[in-house]
Amino acid sequence: MERDAAAAHELIIPLHPHTELRAMRMEDAADLFSVIDRNRQRLHEWLPWAGPDYSIAAARDFLATQIAEMAARQSLTLTIRHKRALCGVIALHRIDETQQSTSIGYWIDEAHEGRGIVTAACRTIVSEGFQRFGLHRIEIRCATWNHRSSAIPRRLGFIEEGILREAQRLHNAWVDLRVFSMLAQDWKPGGNE
């Protein structure tokens, strides 16, 4: 278990020049909070936790939880870094071991949007899910009006399965989610686009 925790702490996955995914560390708290704080209004539109009361303490709690889950192989949450600066987060959410499945969540700093970084990060984390965790199915769920986010699974060859009606509570309202899925046998790490 200690070896798994140490390996998880050191995980770095290059995406392309100057961009990488890196295991979360408690030292990331200030950087994580800073990126969330400057993107708070934009993130809050899609992510209920990114509200006005999000604090450095919340960032530390998030990191501690994700680091522990990663060491236990229950999830995989990584920072997205461009030129060494933290610019986003991507995760395989809590893994259902019985069903060998999970879902992906991601967000990125507005200044880094439109560069293909999140698509590359998703491609990499999907491969990690199938190879490192032996998953059978990975989902991406997006609010039906989040067209930017929905473009990513489409680009990667995910199948759009339908809409989950009022599946998420967001700002005191229920929102519909578009569901995309990828199965291990259908995944082509370098060629789904």
SEPAVO-295728 format. One line per field, with one value per residue (C-alpha): residue in three letters; x, y, z. Coordinates in steps of 0.02 Angstrom, whole numbers, plus 50000, padded with zeros to 5 digits. Layout:
REM SEPAVO-295728
aa: [ALA_...]
px: [X_...]
py: [Y_...]
pz: [Z_...]
***
This chain:
REM SEPAVO-295728
aa: [MET_GLU_ARG_ASP_ALA_ALA_ALA_ALA_HIS_GLU_LEU_ILE_ILE_PRO_LEU_HIS_PRO_HIS_THR_GLU_LEU_ARG_ALA_MET_ARG_MET_GLU_ASP_ALA_ALA_ASP_LEU_PHE_SER_VAL_ILE_ASP_ARG_ASN_ARG_GLN_ARG_LEU_HIS_GLU_TRP_LEU_PRO_TRP_ALA_GLY_PRO_ASP_TYR_SER_ILE_ALA_ALA_ALA_ARG_ASP_PHE_LEU_ALA_THR_GLN_ILE_ALA_GLU_MET_ALA_ALA_ARG_GLN_SER_LEU_THR_LEU_THR_ILE_ARG_HIS_LYS_ARG_ALA_LEU_CYS_GLY_VAL_ILE_ALA_LEU_HIS_ARG_ILE_ASP_GLU_THR_GLN_GLN_SER_THR_SER_ILE_GLY_TYR_TRP_ILE_ASP_GLU_ALA_HIS_GLU_GLY_ARG_GLY_ILE_VAL_THR_ALA_ALA_CYS_ARG_THR_ILE_VAL_SER_GLU_GLY_PHE_GLN_ARG_PHE_GLY_LEU_HIS_ARG_ILE_GLU_ILE_ARG_CYS_ALA_THR_TRP_ASN_HIS_ARG_SER_SER_ALA_ILE_PRO_ARG_ARG_LEU_GLY_PHE_ILE_GLU_GLU_GLY_ILE_LEU_ARG_GLU_ALA_GLN_ARG_LEU_HIS_ASN_ALA_TRP_VAL_ASP_LEU_ARG_VAL_PHE_SER_MET_LEU_ALA_GLN_ASP_TRP_LYS_PRO_GLY_GLY_ASN_GLU]
px: [50000_50142_50223_50057_50041_50219_50196_50031_50114_50248_50136_50173_50100_50160_50021_50124_50266_50245_50085_50066_49952_50021_49966_49891_49995_49948_50072_49953_49822_49869_49886_49724_49629_49703_49648_49474_49459_49497_49378_49247_49103_49129_49154_49004_48890_48928_48999_48897_49049_49132_49022_49062_49104_49240_49397_49578_49519_49398_49542_49647_49503_49478_49663_49671_49520_49583_49759_49689_49570_49709_49825_49684_49652_49472_49488_49618_49620_49761_49809_49828_49986_50045_50223_50223_50077_49919_49781_49647_49595_49538_49475_49414_49281_49251_49276_49139_49245_49099_49041_49219_49157_49175_49146_49262_49255_49363_49383_49515_49567_49482_49651_49694_49529_49527_49703_49655_49723_49564_49539_49718_49694_49532_49615_49754_49645_49528_49680_49736_49564_49561_49744_49793_49625_49556_49391_49257_49155_49190_49057_49060_48905_48876_48733_48634_48676_48864_48912_49100_49107_48997_49113_49255_49176_49110_49286_49354_49226_49117_48939_48801_48676_48543_48485_48460_48314_48341_48491_48592_48547_48632_48597_48427_48367_48370_48466_48466_48630_48689_48773_48919_49006_49160_49189_49363_49345_49299_49439_49575_49697_49769_49631_49455_49448]
py: [50000_50122_50084_50121_50285_50336_50289_50384_50538_50538_50506_50623_50591_50701_50756_50855_50982_51093_51006_50861_50777_50764_50678_50796_50848_50946_51080_51115_51195_51378_51355_51256_51386_51528_51450_51411_51585_51675_51558_51550_51633_51529_51365_51397_51392_51204_51148_51172_51168_51319_51446_51606_51511_51402_51429_51377_51259_51178_51158_51073_50957_50912_50874_50767_50665_50641_50594_50463_50392_50385_50292_50167_50152_50212_50358_50452_50642_50736_50916_50981_51084_51192_51258_51190_51301_51218_51259_51128_50961_50797_50644_50468_50484_50352_50184_50053_49895_49776_49854_49904_50077_50260_50433_50576_50754_50899_51086_51207_51386_51500_51563_51385_51342_51303_51230_51046_51022_50948_50833_50769_50751_50653_50539_50503_50474_50359_50254_50254_50195_50050_50000_50042_50008_49873_49965_49905_50066_50252_50388_50575_50671_50852_50974_50973_51155_51135_51120_51144_51001_50888_50914_50823_50649_50667_50708_50554_50435_50411_50353_50473_50364_50491_50615_50586_50697_50809_50705_50841_50976_51137_51303_51255_51184_51013_50998_50866_50778_50712_50541_50480_50312_50219_50032_49958_49853_50007_50121_50171_50278_50369_50358_50389_50567]
pz: [50000_50042_49874_49785_49879_49835_49651_49644_49720_49585_49434_49288_49115_48970_48850_48725_48737_48889_48949_49071_49194_49369_49528_49656_49806_49960_49902_49757_49871_49841_49652_49641_49740_49636_49470_49538_49612_49449_49355_49492_49398_49241_49335_49447_49294_49276_49443_49601_49717_49633_49722_49815_49975_49896_50000_50017_50156_50032_49909_50044_50091_49908_49885_50042_49987_49809_49864_49984_49852_49724_49844_49874_49684_49709_49587_49486_49498_49412_49390_49213_49196_49053_49063_49241_49295_49360_49236_49269_49341_49264_49355_49343_49477_49609_49523_49535_49551_49531_49367_49315_49271_49312_49240_49195_49258_49198_49198_49135_49160_49034_48971_48916_48827_48642_48634_48635_48810_48885_48737_48755_48944_48917_48789_48912_49065_48966_48918_49100_49153_49032_49051_49230_49313_49198_49173_49053_49035_49055_49046_49021_49077_49029_49054_48892_48857_48890_48707_48735_48857_48749_48600_48690_48703_48526_48465_48554_48478_48632_48596_48646_48738_48779_48909_49094_49141_49292_49345_49432_49555_49504_49588_49659_49493_49413_49251_49115_49077_48909_48932_48826_48848_48790_48812_48829_48671_48568_48629_48506_48607_48458_48330_48395_48327]
***
